[in-house]
Amino acid sequence: MSNSNIQTYNSAATTIKNAILSAQYEAAKGVNNIQLTLYYSIGRFISQNSRNGKWGTHAIATISQLLKKDMPGLRGYSASNLKLMRTFYEEWAELDPVLNSPVKTGELQKADNKGVINSPIQTDEFSPVKTDEIIDLLPFNFPAIDAFPANDFRSIGFTHHSEILAQCKDRKERMFYISVCAREHLTPDGIKNCIKQNLYSQKGQMPNNFLQRLPSSNLAKRAILAFKDQYMLDFINVEELGARDIEEVNETVVEQKIVDNIKKFVLKFGKDFLFVGNQYTITVAGHDHRIDLLFYNRDLNCLVAIELKTGAFKQIYLGELNGYLRLLDDYVRKPHENPSIGIVLCKSADKTYVEYMIQDYDKPMGVATYTTANDMPERFRNALPDIEELKKILTDDDERTK
């Protein structure tokens, strides 16, 4: 190893050491975001020097050894962890608002060995920041891209982040697990288990607030898996109802069509749903409140209220449903049952808008959409047998194979 390389690596180790010391006091107080800021900053420093050929092949391992030598007892700065910090920076660098503007040189290298450290994210330009000012740079100033869960991001540890980055490549999937991890206070093994179970792909993508509003993470996960984001109600034919579009049909007519085909409807939702009734009435202080469709789910051990709408989602539907769920919990729910769940079932919905609006409601709710027979191309409609005919065909086949 040449003398110039040794000097470079010694300088890099010293720079990182000062950055560690600068953040150590706040990190010891449990300010998790300080640690993430530190790791992000170190990760960027390593990335910008190791990816462009400035450092040699064994640079990171050498720097790690020098850190251990200079700071006996230091944990978390092995070569593998330094590489994880680099990954942490590189995987989230696209969310750094300053990356779209010219980046001034120096950054962490400009630390003057007197406790000076650069923030990984600033809104103006990169310039040295004194140790006692580091807290003013927090929290991370990530922009709201695709509903980026900034608070959740800051509240989980680096080990959790590393596990999510290692197992998930899609940004939305990462953000989902970050939120699950933060809101359920999962251990690293806990989030690893969620990813192993593939909770993200199985959750149906239905906008909901189950993780925030149901009493346990286990119940919330089961609720997520119990519902889809869209249901095919192919037993509803708009033309037969004398309309050109579903929005022209009175909601009570659609509701009655569902009740008339309740067996088919339940099959669409799942085997654990039991039908309680339609226009289920709860009277409070002389005022009648009617729930369009009321079910009971055996697996979730709770009542499920469905508000049926023939048009696009509107925010007022959530307020209405939230009130119905309060009435169910106060006047109908049994002591051994879990909190009631509500679903707005409408013709269309903007998921991003729903996810934003549903946060402030205190009852567990979700918004799903449905399609009718008329939404299917005519050639497919004509080609498919009626569900009863299909059952008969399958039954006959079973008999013939016996």
Secondary structure, 3 states (H helix, E strand, C coil): CCHHHHHHHHHHHHHHHHHHHHHHHHHHCCCHHHHHHHHHHHHHHHHHHHCCCCCCCCHHHHHHHHHHHHCCCCCCCCHHHHHHHHHHHHHHHHHCHHHHCCCCCCHHHHCCCCCEECCCCCCCCCCCEEHHHHHHHCCCCCCCCCCCCHHHHHHCCHHHHHHHHHHCCCHHHHHHHHHHHHHHCCCHHHHHHHHHCCHHHHCCCCCECHHHHCCCHHHHHHHHHHCCCEEEECCCCCHHHCCCCHHHCCHHHHHHHHHHCHHHHHHHHCCCEEEEEEEEEEEECCEEEEEEEEEEECCCCEEEEEEECCCECCCHHHHHHHHHHHHHHHHCCCCCCCCCEEEEEECECCHHHHHHHHHHCCCCEEEEEEEEHHHCCHHHHHHCCCHHHHHHHHHHHHHHHC
